[in-house]
Amino acid sequence: MKIVNRLIKILKDKELKLALAESVTCGLASYNMDECSGTSEVFSGSIVCYNQEVKTGLLGIKEELIEKFTAESQDVTDAMAKSLSKLISADVFAAITGLSSSGGSESPEKPVGTIFLSVYFQKKLYQRRSVFKGDSESIVQQACAALFDFIADTIEKPS
């Protein structure tokens, strides 16, 4: 995934470290981080929080928030990114949730393929919602690429 090279270069140039909280991508983004050299200089680590119990237990996401908005929502993704900043030492905290297949919280307003991204950087929260088409594998691949793009775009913005 060539977008990872761009992200790693930006992180290196700005001397930043990244941490991830992954749900829908189930660790694939973290795996993709290791595809190019220099990852150890910029990647602190990740938490795969596919299961709701990990979101509430490890990340400390309030069950009421999940009940109100669902586990696949911008509000929960935002909370994941902020919570991650309390658990892993890094400069940039990114989280991803969404629906790669049916059986979750899909609705006409939130169809399968809906992905939520959050980046918590310099005490500011950045959000993006995307909808991808394809099978589950394709949606997850597209979600990873979108996550890397979004992180890179966010940290390249002037403060």
GUVEX-17466 format. One line per 3 residues: their letters; for each residue x, y, z of N, C-alpha, C. Coordinates in nm, 2 decimals, padded with zeros to 4 digits. Each point is the difference from the previous one (the first is absolute). Layout:
a	X:Y:Z:X:Y:Z:X:Y:Z; ...
//
This chain:
mki	00.08:-00.12:00.00:-00.08:00.12:00.00:00.09:00.12:00.00; 00.01:00.07:-00.11:00.10:00.11:-00.02:-00.04:00.12:00.08; -00.13:00.02:00.03:-00.04:00.11:00.09:00.07:00.00:00.13
vnr	00.04:-00.12:00.05:00.07:-00.02:00.13:00.13:00.07:-00.01; 00.07:-00.01:-00.12:00.13:00.07:-00.01:-00.01:00.15:00.01; -00.11:00.06:-00.05:-00.02:00.14:00.01:-00.02:00.03:00.15
lik	-00.08:-00.07:00.07:-00.03:00.02:00.14:00.13:-00.01:00.08; 00.07:-00.10:-00.02:00.13:-00.02:00.08:00.09:00.11:-00.03; 00.02:00.05:-00.12:00.08:00.11:-00.03:-00.04:00.13:00.07
ilk	-00.13:00.02:00.00:-00.05:00.12:00.07:00.03:00.00:00.15; -00.03:-00.12:00.05:00.02:-00.02:00.15:00.15:00.02:00.03; 00.09:-00.06:-00.08:00.14:00.02:00.02:00.04:00.15:-00.01
dke	-00.04:00.06:-00.11:00.04:00.14:-00.02:-00.05:00.09:00.11; -00.11:-00.03:00.06:-00.06:00.08:00.11:00.04:-00.05:00.14; 00.07:-00.11:00.00:00.05:-00.07:00.12:-00.12:-00.03:00.10
lkl	-00.10:-00.07:-00.06:-00.12:-00.03:00.07:-00.01:-00.15:00.01; -00.07:-00.05:00.11:-00.03:-00.14:00.01:-00.15:-00.02:00.00; -00.04:-00.11:-00.06:-00.14:-00.03:-00.03:-00.05:-00.12:00.09
ala	-00.12:00.00:00.05:-00.07:-00.11:00.06:-00.13:-00.02:-00.06; -00.05:-00.12:-00.02:-00.12:-00.04:-00.06:-00.10:-00.07:00.09; -00.13:00.02:-00.01:-00.10:-00.08:00.06:-00.09:-00.05:-00.12
esv	00.01:-00.13:-00.02:-00.07:-00.06:-00.12:-00.12:-00.09:00.04; -00.11:00.02:-00.06:-00.11:-00.09:00.01:-00.03:-00.07:-00.13; -00.06:00.07:-00.09:-00.04:-00.06:-00.13:00.12:-00.06:-00.08
tcg	00.12:00.06:00.01:00.11:-00.05:-00.07:00.07:-00.12:00.07; -00.03:-00.02:00.13:00.04:-00.12:00.07:00.15:-00.02:00.00; 00.08:00.11:00.00:00.15:-00.01:00.01:00.06:00.01:-00.14
las	-00.07:00.01:-00.10:00.06:00.00:-00.14:00.08:00.13:-00.02; -00.05:00.11:00.06:00.08:00.13:-00.01:00.13:-00.01:00.07; 00.00:-00.06:00.11:00.13:-00.02:00.08:00.09:-00.09:-00.08
ynm	-00.05:-00.11:-00.06:00.08:-00.09:-00.08:00.06:00.08:-00.12; -00.08:00.08:-00.06:00.05:00.07:-00.12:00.10:00.11:00.04; 00.00:00.04:00.12:00.11:00.10:00.04:00.14:-00.07:00.00
dec	00.00:-00.13:00.01:00.13:-00.07:00.00:00.05:-00.03:-00.14; -00.07:00.04:-00.10:00.04:-00.03:-00.14:00.12:00.08:-00.05; 00.04:00.11:00.07:00.11:00.08:-00.05:00.10:00.03:00.11
sgt	00.11:00.04:-00.04:00.11:00.02:00.10:-00.03:00.13:00.07; 00.04:00.01:00.12:-00.01:00.12:00.08:-00.12:00.00:00.10; -00.08:-00.11:-00.01:-00.12:-00.01:00.09:00.04:00.01:00.14
sev	00.10:-00.06:00.05:00.04:00.00:00.14:00.02:00.14:00.05; 00.04:00.09:-00.09:00.03:00.14:00.05:-00.13:00.08:00.02; -00.11:-00.04:-00.06:-00.12:00.08:00.00:-00.13:-00.07:00.05
fsg	00.01:-00.13:00.02:-00.12:-00.07:00.04:00.01:-00.05:00.15; -00.08:00.05:00.09:00.01:-00.04:00.14:-00.07:-00.13:00.02; -00.12:-00.02:-00.06:-00.07:-00.12:00.02:-00.15:00.01:-00.03
siv	-00.07:-00.10:00.03:-00.15:00.00:-00.03:-00.08:-00.09:00.09; -00.12:00.03:00.00:-00.10:-00.08:00.08:-00.11:-00.05:-00.10; -00.01:-00.13:-00.02:-00.11:-00.05:-00.08:-00.12:-00.02:00.09
cyn	-00.10:00.08:-00.02:-00.12:00.00:00.09:-00.13:-00.04:-00.08; 00.01:-00.11:-00.07:-00.11:-00.05:-00.08:-00.12:-00.02:00.09; 00.02:-00.06:00.11:-00.11:-00.04:00.09:-00.04:00.12:00.09
qev	-00.13:00.02:00.02:-00.05:00.11:00.09:00.06:-00.01:00.14; 00.03:-00.12:00.05:00.05:-00.01:00.13:00.14:00.06:00.01; 00.08:00.00:-00.11:00.13:00.06:00.00:-00.01:00.15:00.00
ktg	-00.10:00.05:-00.08:-00.03:00.14:-00.01:-00.03:00.05:00.14; -00.09:-00.06:00.07:-00.04:00.05:00.13:00.10:-00.04:00.11; 00.06:-00.12:00.00:00.09:-00.04:00.10:00.14:00.07:-00.01
llg	00.06:-00.02:-00.11:00.14:00.05:-00.01:00.00:00.14:-00.04; -00.08:00.05:-00.09:00.00:00.14:-00.04:-00.08:00.09:00.09; -00.09:-00.06:00.08:-00.08:00.08:00.09:-00.11:00.07:-00.07
ike	-00.05:-00.04:-00.11:-00.11:00.06:-00.07:-00.13:-00.03:00.08; -00.08:00.10:00.03:-00.12:-00.02:00.08:-00.10:-00.08:-00.08; -00.06:-00.10:00.07:-00.10:-00.08:-00.06:-00.12:00.08:-00.05
eli	-00.03:00.11:00.07:-00.11:00.08:-00.03:00.02:00.07:-00.14; 00.13:00.03:-00.03:00.04:00.06:-00.13:-00.03:-00.10:-00.11; 00.04:-00.12:00.02:-00.02:-00.10:-00.10:-00.15:-00.03:-00.02
ekf	-00.07:-00.01:00.11:-00.15:-00.02:-00.01:-00.07:00.11:-00.07; 00.05:00.12:00.02:-00.07:00.12:-00.06:00.03:00.01:-00.15; 00.13:-00.02:-00.03:00.05:00.02:-00.14:00.03:-00.12:-00.08
tae	00.02:-00.11:00.06:00.05:-00.13:-00.05:00.15:-00.01:00.00; 00.06:-00.12:00.00:00.14:-00.01:00.00:00.06:00.05:-00.13; -00.07:00.00:-00.11:00.04:00.05:-00.13:-00.05:00.13:-00.02
sqd	00.06:00.10:00.06:-00.05:00.14:-00.01:00.12:00.10:00.02; -00.03:00.12:-00.04:00.11:00.10:00.01:00.03:00.03:00.15; -00.11:00.01:00.08:00.02:00.03:00.14:00.09:-00.10:00.07
vtd	-00.03:-00.13:-00.03:00.09:-00.10:00.06:00.14:00.00:-00.05; 00.01:00.02:-00.13:00.14:00.01:-00.06:00.08:00.12:00.06; -00.07:00.11:00.02:00.06:00.12:00.07:00.05:-00.04:00.14
ama	-00.09:-00.07:00.07:00.04:-00.04:00.14:00.12:-00.09:00.00; 00.00:-00.09:-00.10:00.11:-00.10:-00.01:00.14:00.08:-00.02; 00.00:00.09:-00.09:00.12:00.08:-00.03:00.05:00.07:00.13
ksl	-00.10:00.07:00.06:00.04:00.07:00.12:00.05:-00.09:00.12; -00.07:-00.11:00.01:00.04:-00.10:00.11:00.13:-00.06:-00.03; 00.03:-00.02:-00.12:00.13:-00.05:-00.04:00.12:00.09:00.05
skl	-00.03:00.13:00.00:00.11:00.09:00.04:00.03:-00.02:00.15; -00.08:-00.06:00.07:00.03:-00.03:00.15:00.07:-00.13:00.02; 00.00:-00.08:-00.11:00.06:-00.14:00.02:00.13:-00.02:-00.07
isa	00.03:00.07:-00.11:00.12:-00.02:-00.07:00.07:00.14:-00.02; 00.13:-00.01:00.02:00.08:00.13:-00.02:00.03:00.02:-00.15; -00.06:00.11:-00.05:00.01:00.03:-00.14:-00.04:00.15:-00.02
dvf	00.00:00.05:-00.12:-00.03:00.14:-00.03:-00.13:00.00:-00.08; -00.03:-00.10:-00.08:-00.12:-00.01:-00.08:-00.07:-00.13:00.03; -00.13:00.02:00.03:-00.09:-00.11:00.04:-00.11:-00.01:-00.10
aai	-00.01:-00.12:-00.07:-00.10:-00.02:-00.10:-00.09:-00.12:00.03; -00.13:00.01:-00.03:-00.09:-00.11:00.03:-00.09:-00.02:-00.13; -00.04:-00.13:-00.01:-00.09:-00.03:-00.12:-00.10:-00.11:00.05
tgl	-00.13:00.03:-00.04:-00.10:-00.10:00.02:-00.09:00.00:-00.13; -00.09:-00.08:-00.01:-00.09:00.00:-00.11:-00.06:-00.14:-00.03; -00.07:00.00:-00.12:-00.07:-00.12:-00.04:00.05:-00.06:-00.13
sss	00.07:-00.11:00.01:00.06:-00.06:-00.12:-00.10:-00.11:-00.05; -00.09:-00.04:00.08:-00.10:-00.11:-00.04:-00.13:00.02:00.08; -00.10:-00.06:-00.05:-00.13:00.01:00.07:00.00:-00.07:00.13
ggs	-00.10:00.04:00.09:-00.01:-00.07:00.13:00.03:00.09:00.11; 00.04:00.13:-00.03:00.04:00.09:00.10:-00.12:00.10:00.02; 00.04:00.13:00.00:-00.10:00.11:00.03:-00.03:00.07:-00.13
esp	00.00:-00.08:-00.12:-00.03:00.07:-00.12:-00.14:00.05:-00.01; -00.02:00.10:-00.08:-00.13:00.06:-00.01:00.00:00.08:-00.14; -00.11:00.05:-00.05:00.00:00.08:-00.12:00.10:00.12:00.01
ekp	00.01:00.06:00.12:00.09:00.11:00.01:00.15:-00.05:00.03; 00.02:-00.12:00.03:00.13:-00.06:00.03:00.01:-00.14:-00.06; 00.02:00.00:-00.13:00.00:-00.13:-00.07:00.13:-00.07:00.02
vgt	00.00:-00.13:-00.03:00.13:-00.08:00.00:00.09:00.08:-00.09; 00.13:00.01:00.05:00.10:00.07:-00.07:00.03:00.13:00.07; -00.08:00.04:00.09:00.02:00.13:00.07:00.11:-00.02:00.10
ifl	00.10:00.09:-00.01:00.12:00.00:00.09:00.01:00.14:00.07; 00.04:-00.01:00.12:00.02:00.12:00.08:00.15:00.01:00.04; 00.06:00.11:-00.02:00.14:00.03:00.04:00.01:00.12:00.09
svy	00.09:-00.02:00.10:00.02:00.11:00.09:00.15:00.01:00.02; 00.05:00.13:00.00:00.14:00.02:00.03:00.00:00.11:00.11; 00.07:-00.03:00.11:00.02:00.09:00.11:00.15:00.04:00.00
fqk	00.02:00.13:-00.03:00.13:00.05:-00.03:00.01:00.14:00.06; 00.10:00.03:00.08:00.02:00.13:00.06:-00.13:00.05:00.07; -00.06:-00.09:00.07:-00.12:00.02:00.08:-00.12:00.05:-00.08
kly	00.00:-00.04:-00.13:-00.11:00.03:-00.08:-00.05:-00.13:-00.07; -00.13:-00.01:-00.01:-00.06:-00.12:-00.06:-00.04:00.03:-00.14; 00.04:-00.09:-00.09:-00.03:00.01:-00.15:-00.08:-00.12:-00.03
qrr	-00.11:00.01:-00.08:-00.09:-00.11:-00.03:-00.02:-00.01:-00.16; -00.02:-00.12:-00.04:-00.04:-00.03:-00.14:-00.09:-00.12:00.00; -00.10:00.01:-00.09:-00.10:-00.11:-00.02:00.01:-00.03:-00.15
svf	00.02:-00.13:-00.03:00.00:-00.04:-00.14:-00.09:-00.12:-00.02; -00.04:-00.02:-00.12:-00.08:-00.12:-00.04:00.07:-00.06:-00.12; 00.04:-00.13:00.02:00.06:-00.08:-00.10:-00.09:-00.11:-00.05
kgd	00.03:-00.04:-00.13:-00.08:-00.10:-00.06:00.09:-00.13:-00.01; -00.06:-00.11:-00.01:00.07:-00.13:-00.03:-00.03:-00.10:00.11; 00.08:-00.11:-00.01:-00.02:-00.10:00.11:00.08:00.04:00.12
ses	-00.02:-00.08:00.11:00.06:00.04:00.13:00.15:00.02:-00.01; 00.07:-00.08:-00.07:00.15:00.01:-00.02:00.04:00.13:-00.07; -00.08:00.03:-00.10:00.03:00.12:-00.08:-00.03:00.13:00.09
ivq	-00.11:-00.01:00.07:-00.03:00.12:00.09:00.11:00.02:00.10; 00.05:-00.11:00.06:00.10:00.02:00.11:00.13:00.05:-00.07; 00.03:-00.05:-00.12:00.12:00.06:-00.06:-00.01:00.15:-00.03
qac	-00.12:00.03:-00.05:-00.02:00.15:-00.03:00.00:00.08:00.13; -00.05:-00.06:00.10:-00.01:00.07:00.13:00.15:00.03:00.05; 00.08:-00.10:-00.01:00.14:00.02:00.04:00.07:00.11:-00.08
aal	-00.02:00.00:-00.13:00.06:00.10:-00.08:-00.06:00.14:00.04; -00.13:00.01:00.02:-00.06:00.12:00.04:00.06:00.05:00.14; 00.02:-00.09:00.09:00.05:00.03:00.13:00.14:00.06:-00.02
fdf	00.09:-00.06:-00.07:00.13:00.05:-00.02:00.00:00.14:-00.07; -00.08:00.01:-00.10:-00.02:00.13:-00.07:-00.04:00.11:00.10; -00.10:-00.03:00.08:-00.06:00.09:00.09:00.10:00.04:00.11
iad	00.08:-00.09:00.05:00.10:00.03:00.10:00.10:00.10:-00.06; 00.05:-00.04:-00.12:00.10:00.08:-00.07:-00.05:00.14:-00.03; -00.12:00.01:-00.05:-00.06:00.13:-00.03:-00.02:00.08:00.12
tie	-00.04:-00.06:00.11:-00.02:00.07:00.13:00.13:00.06:00.05; 00.11:-00.08:00.00:00.12:00.05:00.06:00.08:00.10:-00.09; -00.04:00.00:-00.13:00.06:00.09:-00.09:-00.06:00.14:00.01
kps	-00.12:00.01:00.05:-00.07:00.13:00.01:00.09:00.09:00.09; 00.00:00.13:-00.03:00.07:00.10:00.09:-00.08:00.01:00.13; 00.08:00.02:00.11:-00.07:00.01:00.13:-00.07:00.13:00.02
//
